[in-house]
């Protein structure tokens, strides 16, 4: 027969340490799961992307789009730049793109497939400044007026 061992009475320091541990775990759990949202408007009206026709004439695989355009907030106030490059992978359908949103407090770099119409889901692959350690997804929607609404949903590490 085994003898039962009891740890003895709980002391005030043990109780306080347990409470502090619970608070720290709860706080870490609350901030780790927080998702932020940033909505920007890429404005290609005044500075449209430059098309570099590669290979077959017209819309064909390998064609490039190069752009450096104003980035605006939802009130259409300029907040930075939207700059990058896209390679045509499927004519009249989609490009493979990589670009950087440059803001006053840092940059956000995204990469992925952008469709000619509708909404595209683009990976957020990194950032600098206030956006260092960023990860998430950007929804890019062509507004058919020379602007693109970019809704970023992200977390910090």
Buried (B, 14 or more C-beta within 10 A) or exposed (E): EEEEEEEEEEEEEEEEEEEEEEEEEEEEEEEEEEEEEBEBBBBBEEBEBEEEEEEEEEBEEEBBBEBBBBBBBEEEEEBBBBBBBBBBBEEEEBBBBBBBBBBEEBBBBBBBBBBBEEBBEBBBBBBBEBBEEBEBBBBBBBEEEBBBBBBBBBBBE
